[in-house]
Amino acid sequence: MWDSTESPSQPLTQLCASSKVSLKDDFIKLHPRSSIEGLKDFKQESTFVVKATIKHVLDHDDWWYTTCIYNKAVYPDSKMFFCEKCNKHVIKVTPRYKLKLRVIDATDSTTFVVFDRDAGAMLKKSCSDILDLQYKNTAVGDLPKEFEVLIDKTYLFKVKCKND
């Protein structure tokens, strides 16, 4: 993702660690650009880059999830948590972002899901930090106020489309 609220000549910065491919090559050369409307027409699994503006953060109660030490989702079970991937009960868990963002471009709107690494970079806070702040400053069921910094910001999103 690339924050484009500044000058278009601003240098690209990478939100997540990646392979040996530069951010510029990853977003500009390796993957085709698409509009949101264009994503609807894909015929095979592919990755596209979409420039879109965030309009809303959705799901007031579903913006994070709990994981084991291997970053696999867990669910509460008998005063502990159970990880189906690890097939065992775990005690040490970590909250992680799963932001559902309503985005628009000139052609359409859609919902993108942004996970922990990228969401943390966008918000400049860990999910744990936001949860701590939310418990202190936000009414139950409301989205954290810290999410407001995302509204009306434009990013380049790398979107993987799959035929389901």
Residue pairs with C-beta under 8 A, 6 or more apart in sequence:
1 15
1 114
1 118
1 121
1 122
1 155
1 156
1 157
1 158
2 12
2 13
2 23
2 27
2 155
2 156
3 13
3 122
3 153
3 154
3 155
4 10
4 51
4 154
4 155
4 156
5 153
5 154
12 23
12 24
12 27
13 23
14 23
15 117
15 118
15 121
15 122
16 117
16 118
16 121
17 117
18 26
21 30
26 158
27 49
27 156
27 158
28 49
31 47
31 48
31 49
31 158
32 46
32 48
32 49
33 48
33 49
33 50
33 51
34 48
34 49
34 50
34 159
35 50
35 105
35 106
35 107
35 108
36 50
36 52
36 103
36 104
36 105
36 107
36 108
36 109
36 110
37 107
37 108
38 48
38 107
39 48
39 50
39 110
39 159
39 161
40 108
42 48
42 161
43 163
44 163
45 160
45 161
45 162
45 163
46 160
46 161
47 158
47 159
47 160
47 161
48 158
48 159
48 161
49 156
49 157
49 158
49 159
50 103
50 105
50 156
50 157
50 159
51 105
51 154
51 155
51 156
51 157
52 103
52 104
52 105
52 110
52 112
52 154
52 155
52 157
53 103
53 104
53 105
53 152
53 153
53 154
54 101
54 102
54 103
54 150
54 151
54 152
54 153
54 154
54 155
55 102
55 103
55 104
55 109
55 151
55 152
56 101
56 102
56 151
57 63
57 99
57 100
57 101
57 102
57 143
57 147
57 150
57 151
58 100
58 101
58 102
58 111
59 100
60 141
60 142
60 143
61 141
62 98
62 100
63 97
63 98
63 99
63 100
63 143
63 144
63 147
64 95
64 96
64 97
64 98
64 127
64 130
64 131
65 73
65 95
65 96
65 98
66 73
66 74
66 75
66 81
66 93
66 94
66 95
66 96
67 73
67 74
67 93
67 94
67 95
67 96
68 74
68 81
68 83
68 85
68 86
68 90
68 92
68 93
68 94
69 90
69 92
69 94
70 83
70 85
70 86
71 94
71 96
71 116
72 83
72 84
72 85
72 86
73 83
73 84
73 85
74 81
74 82
74 83
74 90
74 93
75 81
75 82
76 82
77 89
78 89
80 89
80 90
80 91
81 89
81 90
81 91
81 93
82 88
82 89
82 90
83 89
83 90
94 127
94 128
95 127
95 128
95 131
96 115
96 116
96 127
97 114
97 115
97 116
97 119
97 120
97 123
97 127
98 113
98 114
98 115
98 116
98 119
99 113
99 114
99 115
99 119
99 147
100 111
100 112
100 113
101 111
101 112
101 113
101 114
101 150
102 109
102 110
102 111
103 109
103 110
103 111
103 112
103 157
112 157
112 159
114 122
114 157
116 127
119 127
120 126
120 127
122 150
122 155
123 130
123 146
123 147
123 149
123 150
125 133
125 146
130 144
130 146
133 144
133 145
133 146
134 144
137 144
137 145
138 144
138 145
